[in-house]
C-alpha cells in the first residue's frame, strides 16, 4: 500500500463511523450480496475439533500477497475481578477465570501473535459489565472498565447487561465522568472505556441513529477489517424497561447486513460481527470439547444464516457457553462462529489471513484457550486447600491488573466481608427436572418474609436473577465455613432490584404461571419462576400453550380464580421483565425499603442457619 493510500485509510477509520452514522436511514436498500465474493470452504472440518476454514479465491494462491491478523475474543465477563467459584469457575475440571489471570493469558496470546507477525486485535461480545460482584458493582462497574482498559480491550459489542442501569449510565461508562449521584468514589476520577462499545441495533427513537458507534474499522497490514457490534433484539424483555425508554432494539440480521453493506461500499470487504447472542453444544459427548461444535443449536445459527458472506467471523456470547463452529451464511459459505464461556474463563484465539489484492478473508482458524489459574499436582490434578477450594497460582497473576483490583478490593472490603448469616450446606442455583433450585426456594422465601407487612402471601423469583450459588466452604474474607458475607450475597443477587408486592387474582396468577412457557402471552424462552413456601403447582410440558399449569395451591388450598392474593416479586418482573407481561396487571403495588439483596441478607441473618430449599414446590408431570 502506498503512503498516500495508507494515510487515506487512517482518515477513513477516524471519519467513517460518524459519517456512516449521519448517513444511515432506517430503510437503506442494498442489493443481494454476491456469494462468489467469499468463496467456499476448501478444508474439511469436524465438530469435534477447532474450526479452520480456507476460502477459494481467484487471487489467493501461490505468490499471492497476504496480511496476517489475529483476534483475541471473550464475552460475558460480568466484572469477574476475582476468579469465579463453584462450577462457573471450572472449564471441564480446570480452574479458570478472574481478571488477573485473564489479563495474563491475553498478553501471552498477544505476544504469540506478534511473534508470528500477526496484528492482534482484542474484542468482546457484550455483558462485560452488569450482574457483577460487589467489588465492581459498588463502584458502578468502573473497576471492570478500568481493568478491561488495562487488558488492552479495543472493541466490544454491547450486551443486555450493559443496559442494567439504563442508557445514560452506559454512555457514561463509554465516555467517562463521575456518577451523577455517587460521584467518583475511588477519588481519582473516571475516564471511561478506552475501547469502543458498538451498538448498531440500539437506536434512538427520536432520531433513528445508533445510541453508540455502530461500526469500527481496523487496518491489518494495510487491509481494512470492519467490525459491526450489537446486542440481541430481545434485550428489552430481559432488562428493566425503565432504563431503555428512549431506544429501540432492531433485528440482528437486517442491522448487520445494512452496516455491512455500508462498509462494503466504503471498500471494506472483510467483516467481523460482534454480537451478544449465541448457542450451545449438547451431548454427546460429555463434557463437550472446549473447541468443539457438538450438536450445536441456538439463535445464532439463524442469524449467521442470514448474514452477508463478507462476515467471515462472528464472535458471540450471551449463552455463557464455549464453542468454535463453522456455520453457513446467506451464500452457503462457512462463517467461523466462536464463544468463550463467561467470567473470563476462556479466550478465543482467532488467526486469519487476508488476501491483499481482494481485501477478503483467505483463511480463518479459531481455538479456545483456557485461562488457567490453578496449581497442578504432579499427577495432573489441581491443588486444593483444606476447605476444598482451588489454590490459585501466583505466577499467573498479572501485576498491573492486581494493582487495580486490589485498590477496589481494599475499598469494598468493610462492606463485602461483613458477616450476615449462616448456611448449613451448599445452596445451589442448579435446577432440578421441574426447573426448581434450592437457592431459588430460599430467595423466594426471603422475599416473602421481607414483605409480610405488605400482606404478601406468595413470592416468585426469576431464575435469571440468581447469578451464583452460596457455597458452604467459600471464605472470601477468611470467615469460617458456613458463614455468609454480604459480598457473597451480592454475587448471588447483584442487580439491586426493588422488592414489590401487588394484588393479583387467582386467574391472573394462573396466567403468570402459564407465561413461563414458550407460546403463551408472547413468551419466547421457557423460564421457571421460583416459588415461596406454601405455594405449589404442577405443569405438563407437553400440553398446549396456556393449558400447561394445574393444581395451583396455597398452603394446600386450591387457588380461587376469582379471589385476590398479594404477590411479591422484584420490580424487574413486576415491570414485565423476562417476558412476564401478565405481572404488569397487578394493582395496589407497594415497594419495600431497600433492595432484593436486603431481603436475602435479613433472611440469612434470622438467627438459625439456613438449609437448602426443598425443591418440592413444582411438580412436572410430563
N, C-alpha and C positions, 0 to 999 in steps of 0.2 A: 504494500500500500504506500502510495506517495505521501510525503509530509503534508501536502495541502489536503489530501483526502482524509488523512488521519485527523487533522485539525477539524475537518468538516464533521467527522463522526463525533468528536468531542463536543462540538457545538450542538449536534443533534441530540446527544444524550442529555445535555443540560436543558435544551429547549423543547424537545419533542413532547415531553409529558404535559407541561402546561398548554402547549399548542394543541395537542390532541384533546385535552380536557375541554378547552374552549370550543373546539370544533365539533364535539360529539353531539349528535342528535338522537333522540330516543329511538328513531327508526332509521338507521343507516342501512341502505340496501347494498349487499355485496353479492357478487356472482359466486356460484359454487366453486369451492376450491378444487384445483386440478390435482387429481390423485397421482398423476405422474410426477409431480414435483418432489414427493417424498420417497417415491420408490417402494420397493417391497423388501422384507427381511430375507436375507440370504442364509443366515446361520440358523441351525436347529437349536431349540431350547426346550427344556422340560420344566414343569412347575416345581420340581424338587431342587433346582439349582439356581444360583444367582443369575439374574437376567442379563442377556447380552444380545444386542441387535446390530447387524450390519446392513446398511441400505445400499441397494444397487443404483448407482447414478452414473450417467454418461461421462461426467467429467472426473469421477473418482476412480483412480486406478493407478497403475504403475507410473511413478514420477509425478503424480498429482501433488499440488501444494496443499498442505493441511495445517490447521490450527488445533492445538490440543488444549482442552479445558477440563475443569473438574467442578462439580457441585458437592458441597457438604450440607446435607439437609437433616432437619429434625422438626418435630411438631409436638404440640400438646405438652409444652414444657411445664406449664402450670406453676411457675415460680418455685421449682424444685431446688431451693437453696441448699437444703440438706438431702442426703440420699433417702429415697422413699423407703418405707418399712413394709413388712408383710409381702404378699405376693406381688404387689406393684413394684417392688424393688428387686425382682428376680426376672432374669431372661433365661428361660429353660434351665433354671437351677443356678445360674450365675448371678451373684450380687452386682447390681449396676445402678448407675444414675447419680444425681446430685451435681450441682453446677461446678464444684471444684474439680470434679472428675471429668465432666462433660467438656470443660474448657481444655483440660489436658489432652483429651483424645482428639478434639477438633484441631488443636495446634499440631499434634503429631501427624494427623492426616493431611493437614495443610502443608507441612514440611515434606511429606512424601510426594505430594502432588508437585511441589516446586522442584524436587529432585528429578522428577520426570519431565520437567519443563512444561508443566500444565499450569495455566492460570486458574486459580481456585476462587470460587465464589461461595460464600456461606449463606444459606437460605433457610427460611422457616415456613411452616404451613399452618400458622394460627394457634390460638389458645396458649400463647406464650405467657400471658397473664390471666388473672381471673381464676377462681377456685384454687387459690394459692394458700400455702401455710401462713401462719400468723407473722412470721419473720418478714414476709413480703407484704402481706395484706394490711398489716398495721400501718404501713407507710404508703398505702395506695399503690402498691406494686412498683414503686420507684426502685427498690432494690433489684427486682427482676430485670428492669430495663437497663440499669447500670451494669449488671452482671452480663447481660447479653451484649451490650456495647463492648464490654471488656473481652468477651469471647470472639469478637470480630464478626458478629452477625451483620449482614449487609442488606438483605431484602427479606420480607416476610409478608404473607397474606395475613389479613385479619381472620379471626375465628369468632364463633359465637360468644366466647367468654371475654373477648376484648370489649364487648358491649355491656358487661355486667354493671358498670357504673354509669352507663349512658354514653352518648356520642360526644358530649362536651369533654368528658374526662378522657376518652380515647384520644381526642385531638390534643389534649394537654400532654398525654404520655408521648405522643409523637413530637410535639413542638417544644415542650418544656414549660417551666414556670411552676411556681408553688401552688399547692392545692388551695382552692378558694376558701375552704373552711379551716383546714388543719395546718395550712402553711407548709413550709419546708421543715419537717420535724427533725431531720438529721443535722440541721444547722449549716449546711454548705450548698444550699440551692439545688435545683434540678434542671438539667439542660435538655432533658428529653432523649428520645431514641436517636442514635446516630444512624440506625438502619431505616430504610423506607418501609413503612407499612403500606401495603397495597389493598385497595377495597373497590375493585372495578364494578362490582354489582351492588354496592351500597350507595344509593343516590339520594340527593336532597329532593324532597317533594316540591320545594318551591322553585327549583331550577333544572332538575333532571341531571345535574352534574354529580360526579362521584364525591363522596364525603372526603376521601383522601386520594392520594395518587392512584390511578388505575393500573399503570404500567411502569416498567423501568427498562432501561437498555444498558447493557454492559458490553464492552469490547473484549473479545478473546483473540489476542494476537491479530488485532485489526479487523476481525469479523464480528459484526453486531449480533448479540443474542438478546432476544426480547423476553421479558417476564410479565405475565399477567397474574394478578393476585385477587382472590375473592374468598368469601365465606359461603357456607351453604345457604341456599334460598330459604330454607326452613328456619333460619335463625330467629325470626320473630316469635315462634312458638316455644322457644327454649331459653329466652331471656325475659327479664321483666319488661313488659310493654311500656312502662312509664318512661324508660330511658331512650326509646328509639322512635318517638312520635314524629320526629322531623324527617325520617328517612324511610325508604322502601328498599326491599331486597329483591333483586331481579334474577331471572333464570340464569343458571350457570352456563349452559351451552350457548345460548344466544349472546350472553355477555362476553364469554371467552372468544367466540368467533368474531364478534364485532370489533373488539380491540385487537385481536389477532389480524383481522383484515386491515385495520389502520396501520398496524406495524408493518404488515406486508407491503402496503402502499408506500411506506417510508423506506423500503428496501431491506427490512429485517425478515429473513427467511428461516431462521431457527428460533423456535419459540418454546418457552417453559411455562407451564401452568402451575402456580402455587395455589392450592385450594384446600379449604378446610371442609372436606368431605371425603369419605373413604369407603373401605370394605373390610373384609376379613377372610383369612384362611379358615378351613374347618377340617376336622378329622375325616379319614385317616391322612397322614399318620398323627400320632400323639406322642410328644408335642409336635407342633408344626415347626418346620425349619425357619430359622431367622431370615434366611434369604429366599424363602420359598413363595409359592403361589398356589398352594394345595387347595383344591376345591373352592376356589376364590369366588366370592359374591359380594355384592353391595352396591349402593347408589353410584359409586364412582365408575362402575362398569358402563352404565348407560351414558354417563356424562362423557367419558372418553370416546364412546361410540359416535357421539355427535360432533367431535372436535375436528377442526381443520387439520390436515395432515402435517402442517408445519409444526404443530405441537408434538415434538418428539419426546418430551419428558414431562411427566406430571408428578409433582411432589405433593402428597396428600396427607390427610390427618383425620381427626375427629373421632375415629373409632378406637383409638388407643391400641391398635394392633400393628404388627410388623409384617411386611411383605415386600417382595420385589417381583413385579409381574411385567409381562408384555401383553397389552390389550389392544384390540383393533380400533382404530379411529374411523372417521367417516369414510375414508378411502379404502378401508380394509387393511392398510399398512399398520404395523405394530407401533404403539407408543409405550415407552417404558414408564411404569407406574410404581411408585415406592411409598412406604410409610415406615416410621421409626418408633413405633410404640408410643410411650409417653414418659414424662418426668425425666427426660434426658438419659434414658437407659440405653439408647442406641443413637448412632449417627449413620446416615446413609451416605456412602461414598460412591459418587457417580462420576465416572470418567467418560468423556465424549470427545469425538474428533469432528471437526468441521471441514468441509470442502471449501477452500478459499475462493475457488472460481465460482461456485454456485451459491455459496453462503449458507448451505444447508448441512444438517446433521449427516455424517457419514457412518459413524459408529457410536454406540452408547452401551455402557456396561455399568451395572449397579450392584452393590453389596451392602448389607447392613453390618456395622461393626459394633460389638457390644462395648459399652462404656463400663468396663470392669472397675470395681472399686474395692475388691476384697483381697485377702491374702490367702494364697494357695498353700495347702499342706503338701508334703512330699508325695502323697498318694493321689493328688489332683483334686481332692475335696477342698472345701473352703473353711477357714478357721472361724470359730465362733467363741464368744466369751462364756462365762458361767451362766448367764441368763439365756443363752442360745442365740444372741444377736451376732450378726456377722462383724468380724473385725475388719475395719477399714484400713486400706493401705496408704500410709502417709506419703510414700514415694510417688503416688499417682495424684496427689493434690497439687493443683495449680496455685502458686503462691499469690499471684495477683488477684485471682478470684477469692482466695481465702481472706485476703486483707479487706476486701469489700464486704464479703459475707460476715466476717467477724464484727465489723462495725455495727451492722444491723442486729446480729445475734446479741451483742452486748446491750444494745439499746432496748431490745424487746424482752430480754431475759427476765426482768422482775415480773412482767405480765405473763409471759409464756410458762414459766416454771412454778407458778402459783398452784398449789395442790387444791383440787376442787372436789375430789371424791375417790371412791374405790370401786373396783370391779372384781368379780370372783374368778373370771376366766376370760379368754379371748372372746370378744363380741364382734363378730364378723359382719361385713356387708354382703356376703355371698348369699344369693337367693337359693331357696330350695325349689323343688319341681313346680310348686304353685306360684313362685315368684316372691315369696316372703323371706326376709332376712332377720336374723336375730337382732341386729343393730337397728333395723327398721322398726321392729316392735318396740325397742327401748326408746327410740326417739319419738315415736307416736305417743307412747305412754308419758314421756316427759312433757310433751306439748299439751296433752290432756290435763295432766296435773297442774301445769302452769296457768291454765285458763279456766279452772273450776269456778273462780269468782265471776267469770263471764257466762256461767251456766253451761259450759262445754260438756257434752255427752259422748262425743266421738271426735277422734283426731285422725287425720290422714296425712301421710308424709310421702313426697315424691322420691323414688329411688335414686334419681339422678342427683339429688341434693345431698346424698350420703357419699362423701368422697374418699373415705378411708376407714379401715377397721379400728377398733380400740384393742390394742394388743397388751395382754397381761404383763409380759416381760419387758415391754418398751420402757426405757428410762432416759428420756432426753435431758432431764435436769438432774440425773443422779438419784432420783427418788426410788423407793422400794418397789418391787414387782407388785402389780395390782393397784398402785397409786396412779391416779389420773390427773394430769395437769391441764390448765386452761389451754395451753398450746396444742395439746393432743385433741382436745375437744374442738378447737378451731380448725384443725386439719380435717376433722370429720365433717364439720359444717362451716365452711368458710365464706358464706355469701352474705352474712348479716341481713337476712330476710326478717321482716316483721312477722309477728305471730298474730293472726286474726281469727276471730270467731264470728260466725254468721249463722243465720237461720235458714235451713233448707227443709222442704217437705220430704217425706219418705219417698215419694215418686221422683223428686229431684235427686235424692241420694242414689236411687237405682240408676238414673241416667248418668250420674257421675261415674259410677262403677262400670257401666256399660262403655263409657268413653275411655276406659283403659285399653280397649281393644280396637284394632285397625278396622276402619269401615263404618264406625258409628260416630256421628257428630263431627265429621271431618278429621278424625284421628288417623294419623299415618304411621305411627310407631306404637307397638304394644308397650305400655308402662304400667306396672302393677303397683298401685298405691299401698303403702304400709299402714295397717290398721292398729288402732289402740286397743287396749284390753277391754274385753266385753263385746266388741263389735266383730261379728263373724259373717261369712257368706261363702257360697260355693260358685264355681263357674265351670262351664263346659266349653272348652276352646274350639270344639267342632261345630257348635251351634251357630246360627245365623247372627250377624251383627245386630246388636240391640236386644238379643234374646239369650245372651250367654250367662247372665248372672241370676242366681236364685238363692233361696234360703237365707235372706238377709235378716240378721237378728241383732238385737242389742240386749246383752245380759240374758240371752236365751229367749227373749220375747220377739216375735216377728215384727219387723218394721211395718208400720201402718202407712200406706201411701199418702193418706190424707193428713196425717199428723205432722207436726213440726219438730225439728230437732236442732240442737245447737252443735255446729261442726267447726272444729279448729283445723286450720292449715296454715302454711306460711303465705305471705302476701303474693309470692310468685305464683303459686297455684290459684289463689283466690282471684287473681287478675287474669286467669286463663292460660297461664304458662303450661308448657308441655302438652298443649292441645286440650286442656281440661276447661273448655269454654263453658260447660254447664255450671261450673262453680261460680261464674260471674253473676248468676241469677240469685245468689243469696241476698238476704235482707238483714237489717239490724246489725250491721257489721261493727264490731268493737276491736280495738287494737291493744294488745298487751304491752306493758312497758318493756323496753329493751329489745333484744333480738332473739332469733331462734336458738342461738348458742347459749343464751342466758337460761332458756328453758332446760336445755340439756345439763348445764352446769348445776342448776338448782336441783335437778333430779338425782344426779350422781352424788351430790353433797347432802342427801337426805338423812344420812346417819348410818344406813345399812349398806354394805357393799352390794352393788347391782349385778345380778346374774344375767347371762344372755337371754334374750327373748325366746319364747317357746316355739315360735314358728308354726303355730297350730290354729291360726285365726282365719286363714284362707284355705279352702278345700278345692282342689282341682279334680273334677270328676272324669274328665276326658280331655 
